[in-house]
């Protein structure tokens, strides 16, 4: 859903937006909306408190080290060592 917002711009700013909009083939209104949205998104990101950033980082880091393997793979050291020995001692010749 979108909303209508009326802005009053200086002639200089409007002319710059209009030139750029013509260059990329969109309306000045659309370009102004894109620019405002990008600027606001960046501003909101920078306004996140350190606590919010810390909480987001903690939620992200909860996934570190998580892995789900099917039964065909094993991560125990003994089977890994056995696989390595088998590979080093194999001649890898076609039979």
C-alpha positions in Angstrom: 0.0 0.0 0.0 1.3 3.5 -0.7 0.4 6.9 0.5 0.4 10.3 -1.1 2.7 13.0 0.3 2.9 16.5 -1.0 6.3 18.2 -0.8 7.4 21.7 -1.6 10.9 21.7 -3.2 13.1 24.6 -4.3 13.4 25.2 -8.0 17.0 24.1 -7.9 16.3 20.7 -6.2 13.2 20.0 -8.4 15.2 20.8 -11.6 18.0 18.4 -10.5 15.4 15.7 -9.8 13.7 16.3 -13.1 16.9 16.1 -15.1 18.0 12.9 -13.4 14.5 11.4 -13.8 14.5 12.2 -17.5 18.0 10.6 -17.9 16.8 7.3 -16.4 13.4 7.4 -17.9 11.1 7.7 -14.9 8.9 10.5 -13.5 10.3 13.1 -11.1 7.7 12.0 -8.6 8.9 8.4 -8.7 12.6 9.4 -8.5 11.9 11.6 -5.5 10.0 8.7 -3.8 12.9 6.4 -4.4 15.5 8.8 -3.1 13.4 9.6 0.0 12.9 5.9 0.7 16.6 5.1 0.4 17.6 8.0 2.6 15.0 7.1 5.2 16.0 3.4 5.2 19.6 4.4 5.8 18.6 6.8 8.6 16.5 4.2 10.3 19.3 1.7 10.3 21.7 4.2 11.9 19.1 5.0 14.6 19.0 1.4 15.9 20.2 1.5 19.4 23.2 -0.5 20.4 20.9 -2.8 22.4 18.9 -3.5 19.2 22.1 -4.1 17.3 23.3 -6.4 20.0 20.0 -8.3 20.1 20.0 -8.7 16.3 23.6 -9.9 16.4 22.8 -12.4 19.1 19.9 -13.8 17.1 22.1 -14.1 14.1 24.9 -15.8 16.0 22.5 -18.4 17.5 22.8 -20.1 14.1 26.6 -20.4 14.2 27.7 -24.0 14.4 24.3 -25.3 13.6 24.4 -28.1 11.0 22.0 -30.8 10.1 23.5 -33.8 8.3 21.7 -36.7 6.8 22.6 -40.2 7.9 25.1 -40.7 5.1 27.6 -38.3 6.7 29.3 -38.5 10.0 31.4 -36.0 11.8 33.0 -38.1 14.5 36.8 -38.1 14.4 37.3 -41.8 14.1 35.3 -42.1 10.9 36.9 -39.0 9.5 40.4 -40.4 10.2 39.4 -43.8 8.7 38.2 -42.0 5.5 41.5 -40.1 5.3 43.6 -43.2 5.7 41.5 -45.0 3.1 42.0 -42.2 0.6 45.8 -41.9 1.2 46.2 -45.7 0.8 44.0 -46.0 -2.2 45.7 -46.2 -5.6 42.6 -44.7 -7.3 43.2 -46.9 -10.3 40.2 -48.0 -12.3 39.5 -51.7 -12.0 
